[in-house]
Amino acid sequence: MRILAIGGAVVAFALAALWLVVAPGEVETATGVRYLVLRWGHSVCWVLIGGAAVVIAADGPRAVRDIMLVAAGVCYAAFILALLA
């Protein structure tokens, strides 16, 4: 399980880096909170997923992992809502 979690963390952090460079076209016209969510939300989501994978690999507290994954889900939902708005 530890190897799988480490691999997942590497992939998640790579995706976070990718989404720092690639942003949806809607960012160009967005302002305020919508801009922040569209520009950074997807990357933050993947950083949280990667962090949760690190917690799993380190056999860290389940509560920390769960909080990170719920936060990632909230981030992603906000990103999708901002994308559709």
N, C-alpha and C positions, 0 to 999 in steps of 0.2 A: 504494500500500500504506500509505503514511503516513496519509492521510486516513481510510482504513478503520480503522487501528489507533487513531487519535485518537477516532473515533466509537465504537469498541468500548470504549475506556477510559471515555468519558463514560457510556455505558450501564451498564457494570460498576459504576462509582462510584455512579450513581443507584440501582442495585439494592442495593448495599451500604447506602446510606442508608435505603432502604425497609425492608430486613430489620433495621435497627437499631430501627425503630419497630414492625414487625410480627414477632411471635414465635409459634411454635407453642403451642397450649394446654398441651402437656405440660410447658412451662417452669414452670407454676404448682406442680406437685407434685415437680419434679426437685430434687435436692440435689447438692452437691459438683461433681465433674468433669462429670457428666451435665448439670447446670444450666449450667455454663460453656459446654459444647459446644453445647447447644440454644439458649442465649441469644445467643451471639456467633459461633458457628462458621460460620453461613451468611454473615454479613456479612464475616467475615475471608476466607472463600473468594472473595467477589466483589472485595474489596480487592486480593487477590493477583492475580486475573485482570486487574483494571484496571491494576495495577502492571506486569504482564507486557506489557499492550498499550502502556503508556507506553514501556517498554524497546524494544519493536518500533518504535514511532513515532520514537524517538530513535536508532534503528539501534544500540542498545546490544549488549552481549555476549550471545550466544546462550545461554551457560551460565546467566546470571542469569535470563533469560526461562524457561529450562527448569526451573530450581530453583523459581521462583515458581509455575509451572504444576503441577509435581508436588506442591508444598506445598498448592496449592488443591485438588487432587484428594484428598489425604490429609485435608484439613479437611472436604471434602464427604462423604467416606466416613465419617469420625467422626461428622458430623452425622446422616447417615442411620442409622448404627448406634445412636446415642443416641436417635433418634426411634423406632426399632423396639424398643428395649429396654424 
